[in-house]
Amino acid sequence: MGKIKVAVIGCGTIANSAHIPSYLANGQVEIKYFCDIIPERAQAAVEKYGCGIAVQDYRDILDDEEVTAVSVCTPNNVHADISIDFMRAGKHVLCEKPAARTYEEALKMQKVQHETGKILNIGVVNRFNDGVNKIKNIIDSGELGEIYHVYASFRAHRSIPGLGGAFTTKEIAGGGALIDWGVHFLDIVMYCCQDPKPLTVTGEAFSKLGRDMKNYVYTDMWAGPPQYDGTYDVEDSITGLIRTEGPVITVNGAWAQNIGENEMFIDFMGTKGGIRLMYGADFKLYTTKGGALFECTPKYISRDHFQNEIDAFVRCIQTGEKLPSHIDTVIITAQIMQALYDSSDQHQEIRVG
């Protein structure tokens, strides 16, 4: 059997830092196309990686029978349309997170996945993180007892990305701190707790610090310099409470807060023990042993989780295995995020169960 031929749709940061290198490191894959609406980006990828064909319009790839699968690495506003078009064209899809701007769009993607039978995985890469999977195994083993409360904090000091650009334009991104950062934190919680069904959601989103763009003080802006003639209509912070059939989940997130600390962690609180995961780093286990308080920081081999994700995507194409990142599972997080936004807009609790 020859190599699986794939196309990368969108040649920006996540494609170049994660998807493309991971495909190139997988000996069973060949990248046939690099596609970007900015032709220079696609051509730059061809020249940088020494393979593939540069394409500006993804529709030009749809009918290529050699292409088995695609990575969708575009802005959020076209995730649904592009993923749906490729599934209907008979291609398997790995779509970057979030699945879509809204729960309604994500449901349309799921519907087409069911109709076509093609794979639709979402780029919730932490489900392929070795440390996160260690935590899941500990929780599944019962070592922490009943997990009754999980607290997720994704807070930073004045870190709004690309003020006035795509990240801060609701029509493109669908939201701000929650849909950009919170999706990862919520997904880790759901994954480690066996994807419990949400029942009620209450939340409040705040668009405060970035509104006055010209007077927004910051130290750096990783998604590009401010575009003061652009748009800022998303939340820079959010808080919420989610009741599920499992634990209660509370979230406290901020792209920008007037507290000079970055607080990126998740606390899993159980009846026998607890775990604090420092996002993107190690975790610490707290419990009791021999009548004494006990804590430890486990040591383990941690592989690149994007490589794990791409390798799993390739494997599931070959075997038909349903991954934890399948749209059927990940759509729960889309539902929760939508309910948080709806609750904030309506200033009342939303029942989703």
C-alpha positions in Angstrom: 0.0 0.0 0.0 1.3 3.4 -1.0 1.6 6.5 1.2 -1.6 8.3 2.3 -1.7 11.6 0.4 -3.0 14.6 2.4 -3.6 18.3 1.9 -3.0 21.0 4.5 -5.7 23.8 4.2 -4.4 27.0 5.7 -0.6 27.5 6.0 -0.5 29.8 9.1 1.0 29.3 12.5 -0.6 26.0 13.6 0.0 24.4 10.3 3.7 25.2 10.3 4.3 24.6 14.0 2.3 21.4 14.3 0.5 19.7 11.4 3.1 20.0 8.6 6.1 18.8 10.7 4.1 16.0 12.2 3.0 14.7 8.8 6.5 15.0 7.5 7.7 12.9 10.4 5.2 10.2 9.7 6.6 7.8 7.1 3.2 6.7 5.9 2.1 10.1 4.7 2.9 12.4 1.7 1.7 16.0 1.6 0.3 16.6 -1.9 -1.1 20.1 -1.4 -0.5 23.2 0.6 -3.5 25.5 0.3 -3.9 29.1 1.5 -6.0 32.1 0.4 -2.8 34.0 0.5 -0.9 32.4 -2.4 2.5 33.4 -1.1 2.0 31.4 2.1 1.2 28.2 0.2 4.2 28.7 -2.1 6.4 29.4 0.9 5.4 26.0 2.4 6.3 24.2 -0.9 9.7 25.9 -0.9 10.3 25.4 2.8 9.4 21.7 3.0 10.5 20.7 -0.5 7.2 18.9 -1.4 3.6 19.5 -2.4 1.8 21.8 -4.8 0.7 25.3 -3.8 -3.1 26.0 -4.2 -5.1 29.1 -3.4 -8.7 27.7 -3.5 -9.4 24.5 -1.6 -12.2 23.6 -4.0 -9.6 22.8 -6.6 -8.5 19.8 -4.4 -12.0 18.4 -3.7 -12.1 16.1 -6.8 -8.5 14.8 -6.5 -9.0 11.1 -5.9 -5.4 10.7 -4.7 -6.1 12.9 -1.7 -7.3 10.7 1.2 -7.4 13.2 4.1 -7.0 16.9 4.9 -6.0 19.1 7.9 -8.1 22.2 8.2 -5.9 24.9 9.8 -7.9 28.0 8.9 -9.7 30.6 10.9 -12.7 29.4 12.8 -15.3 31.0 10.5 -14.6 28.5 7.7 -14.0 25.3 9.7 -17.5 24.0 9.1 -17.8 24.8 5.4 -14.4 23.4 4.5 -14.7 20.3 6.6 -18.2 19.6 5.2 -17.1 20.1 1.6 -14.2 17.7 2.0 -16.3 15.0 3.8 -18.8 15.2 1.0 -16.0 14.8 -1.5 -15.0 11.6 0.2 -12.0 12.8 2.3 -11.2 12.3 6.0 -10.8 15.5 8.0 -8.8 16.6 11.0 -10.1 20.1 11.8 -8.3 22.4 14.2 -10.1 23.4 17.4 -12.6 24.7 18.0 -14.9 22.5 15.8 -16.7 25.7 14.7 -17.8 29.1 15.9 -21.1 27.9 17.3 -22.7 24.7 18.5 -25.1 24.9 15.5 -22.3 24.9 13.1 -20.7 22.0 14.9 -23.9 20.0 14.7 -24.0 20.5 11.0 -20.5 19.1 10.8 -21.5 16.1 12.9 -24.6 15.5 10.7 -22.5 15.4 7.5 -20.0 13.1 9.2 -22.8 10.7 10.0 -24.1 10.9 6.5 -20.8 10.3 4.7 -19.1 8.0 7.2 -15.9 9.9 6.8 -13.6 10.6 9.8 -14.0 14.0 11.4 -11.6 14.5 14.2 -11.2 17.9 16.0 -7.7 19.2 17.0 -8.2 18.8 20.8 -4.5 17.9 21.0 -4.4 17.5 24.8 -6.3 14.2 24.4 -3.0 12.9 22.9 -0.8 14.5 25.6 1.0 11.9 27.7 0.6 13.8 31.0 -3.1 14.3 30.5 -3.5 10.6 29.8 -1.6 9.7 33.0 -4.1 11.8 34.9 -7.0 10.2 33.1 -5.6 6.7 34.0 -5.2 7.7 37.7 -8.8 9.0 37.8 -10.2 6.0 36.0 -8.4 3.7 38.4 -10.3 5.2 41.3 -7.2 6.5 43.1 -8.7 9.9 43.6 -12.1 8.5 44.6 -15.1 10.4 43.4 -14.2 13.5 41.4 -16.8 16.0 42.6 -15.4 19.3 41.5 -12.9 20.5 38.8 -11.6 24.0 38.7 -10.1 25.3 35.5 -8.1 28.6 35.4 -6.8 30.0 32.2 -5.9 33.6 33.1 -3.1 35.9 31.9 -2.1 39.5 32.3 -3.0 41.6 29.3 -2.3 38.9 26.6 -5.0 39.6 24.0 -3.7 38.2 20.7 -3.7 40.4 17.6 -5.9 43.2 18.9 -8.4 44.3 16.1 -7.6 41.2 14.0 -9.2 37.8 13.4 -8.8 36.7 17.0 -10.9 39.6 18.3 -13.6 39.6 15.6 -16.6 37.5 16.6 -17.7 37.0 13.1 -14.4 35.2 12.4 -13.4 33.6 15.7 -16.8 33.1 17.3 -15.6 34.4 20.6 -12.5 35.3 22.6 -10.7 33.8 25.6 -13.2 31.0 26.0 -13.3 29.7 22.5 -9.5 30.2 22.0 -8.0 29.0 25.3 -11.0 27.7 27.3 -11.8 25.0 24.7 -8.5 23.2 25.6 -9.1 23.5 29.3 -12.7 22.3 29.1 -11.8 19.5 26.8 -9.1 18.2 29.2 -11.7 18.2 32.0 -14.3 16.4 30.0 -11.7 13.8 28.7 -10.3 13.0 32.1 -13.7 12.7 33.6 -15.1 10.4 30.9 -17.0 13.1 29.0 -19.9 13.6 31.5 -23.2 14.8 30.1 -23.7 18.5 30.9 -27.0 19.5 32.7 -27.0 23.2 33.4 -24.6 26.0 32.6 -24.3 29.5 33.9 -21.7 32.1 32.9 -20.8 35.7 32.4 -18.4 36.9 29.7 -16.7 40.3 30.0 -15.4 42.5 27.2 -13.7 45.2 29.2 -9.9 45.7 28.8 -9.6 45.5 25.0 -12.6 47.7 24.1 -10.6 50.9 24.2 -8.0 49.5 21.7 -5.8 52.6 21.4 -5.3 52.8 25.2 -4.8 49.1 25.7 -1.4 48.6 27.4 0.5 45.4 26.8 4.0 43.9 26.6 3.7 41.7 23.5 1.0 40.5 21.1 1.9 37.2 19.6 -0.8 37.2 16.8 0.5 40.4 15.2 0.5 44.1 16.0 -2.7 45.9 16.9 -5.0 46.9 14.0 -6.7 49.9 15.5 -9.1 50.2 12.5 -10.2 46.6 13.2 -12.8 45.0 15.4 -12.9 44.1 19.1 -16.2 42.5 20.0 -15.3 39.3 21.9 -14.8 38.6 25.6 -11.4 39.1 27.2 -12.5 37.2 30.3 -15.2 34.7 31.4 -16.4 32.9 34.4 -18.8 30.0 34.6 -20.2 27.0 36.4 -21.2 23.7 34.7 -23.2 21.0 36.4 -22.8 17.6 34.8 -23.8 14.0 35.5 -20.2 13.8 36.9 -18.4 16.6 38.6 -19.3 20.3 38.9 -16.9 22.3 36.7 -16.0 25.9 37.3 -14.0 28.0 34.9 -12.2 31.3 35.3 -10.6 32.5 32.2 -9.0 35.7 30.9 -6.9 36.8 28.0 -6.4 39.9 29.9 -6.8 40.7 33.6 -5.4 43.4 35.8 -3.6 40.9 37.9 0.1 40.4 36.9 0.0 36.6 37.1 -0.4 33.8 34.6 -2.6 31.2 36.2 -2.9 28.3 33.8 -3.9 25.1 35.7 -6.7 22.6 36.3 -7.5 21.2 39.8 -9.2 17.8 39.9 -10.7 17.4 43.4 -11.6 14.0 44.6 -12.7 12.3 47.8 -9.4 10.4 48.2 -7.0 12.7 46.5 -6.5 15.6 44.1 -4.4 16.6 41.1 -3.2 20.0 39.9 -2.2 20.0 36.3 -0.1 22.9 35.2 -1.2 23.5 31.6 1.5 22.3 29.2 3.7 21.1 32.0 3.8 18.5 34.9 1.1 17.6 37.4 1.2 17.1 41.2 -0.8 14.4 43.0 -2.1 15.1 46.6 -3.4 12.3 48.8 -2.9 10.6 52.1 -0.8 7.5 52.9 -0.1 5.8 56.3 -2.0 8.5 58.2 0.1 11.3 56.6 -0.5 13.9 54.0 1.3 12.9 50.8 2.2 14.6 47.5 4.3 13.7 44.5 5.2 15.0 41.1 5.2 12.0 38.7 8.0 11.7 36.2 7.3 10.2 32.8 8.4 10.3 29.1 6.4 13.0 27.4 6.3 12.8 23.6 5.2 15.7 21.3 1.4 15.6 21.5 0.9 17.0 18.0 2.9 14.1 16.6 0.8 11.8 18.7 -2.3 13.4 17.3 -1.3 13.2 13.7 0.0 9.6 14.1 -3.3 8.6 15.6 -5.2 10.3 12.8 -3.2 8.4 10.2 -3.7 5.2 12.1 -7.5 5.6 12.4 -7.7 6.2 8.6 -6.0 2.8 8.1 -7.9 0.9 10.8 -11.3 2.7 11.2 -10.6 3.2 14.9 -12.8 5.9 16.5 -10.5 8.3 18.4 -11.3 10.3 21.5 -11.1 13.4 19.3 -14.0 12.3 17.1 -16.7 14.9 16.6 -19.3 12.7 18.4 -17.3 13.3 21.6 -15.8 16.7 21.2 -19.2 18.3 20.3 -20.1 18.2 24.0 -17.5 20.9 24.6 -19.0 23.0 21.8 -22.4 22.6 23.5 -21.0 23.8 26.8 -19.2 26.8 25.3 -22.3 27.8 23.5 -24.3 27.6 26.7 -21.8 29.7 28.5 -22.1 32.4 25.8 -25.9 32.1 25.8 -26.1 32.3 29.6 -24.0 35.5 29.5 -26.1 37.1 26.8 -29.3 36.2 28.7 -27.9 36.7 32.2 -29.5 33.4 33.3 -28.8 29.7 33.7 -29.1 27.5 30.7 -30.5 24.0 30.9 -28.8 21.7 28.4 -29.4 18.2 29.8 
